[in-house]
Amino acid sequence: MTMLDDRTTAATWPAAYPQGYAVVDVETTGLARDDRIVSAAVYQVDAQGEVEDHWYTLVNPERDPGPVWIHGLTSDILAGAPLFPEIAEEFSARLDGRVLVAHNAMFDWQMIAREYARAELTAPVRQRLCTIALSKELALPLPNHKLESLAAHYGVVQQRAHNALDDARVLAEAFRPSLRTAAERGVRLPLLECRPLTEWASAPARPRVGYQPSYAANSWRPSRKRPACPYPNPGRYSSDAPLKQGMRVAFSGDTSIDRELLEDRTVEAGLHVASSVSRLTSLLVTNDPDASTSKTVKAKSYGTPIVDEAAYTQLLRDVAPAVPPADAS
């Protein structure tokens, strides 16, 4: 076990900091409101970030497992796994009295809270801490906000990306030095309140291909100025290849995930959010490709590829890095 840094002893540890954390990662069937958890892992760590215990479980989602090519969990593997209500008590014991820590904690918290709501239970979590937000508070020199970048910064070796147990381990190991750096600098931790959710769907939607129902009554909002994408546009998206950094992505219509959050994820992945569709647009994301909006009409006239939100959120998880320009010398 690593001892505390001489500069930050238990006696000088900020009194306002929490007394314990539950570092969590969940793998899911997708990113929408009706998606389910297929595996979950929790690393319990103490007030100074030292690991105390860890726990992992598969969860039968009672539906198609979703992106098997990402999490590796097939229907056959999950068939004998416990249902969420059967692991809820053990999960609660791991979370109780601790701050939930996750990478993009809002997503993990919402997925967990909805599973508890389906089981007519409440998760014993009162606060959460997002390690993306913490890295921003510490101004860490990261190229992006992916877990692999945070891990690399602290020299943590990732063995199985998108495996809940390994991702939770990696995050726990990266959280400890982040927490101690925050304590040394007297940084206030970016803690947010966790309110139990009651919105959930008892069964997954069965939309026709290329269409998903909207959840928001009105998706209009003022545009937000974003920094320019640092990568050149590599061209159009191809269904037989991943998204590439620099691609121009436009959105049309309502989305189940908050639009600003979806656009933030797009920018953090190294993509450009386009406010309109042109011949340079790499991809249009819409849940209603048959709608006669200006963007869908233009996309069809230009031959711009169109995907729905569910497909896009999965593509976002594995964006290929930008190809460096050839050496001109």
Disulfide bonds with the S-S distance in Angstrom:
none
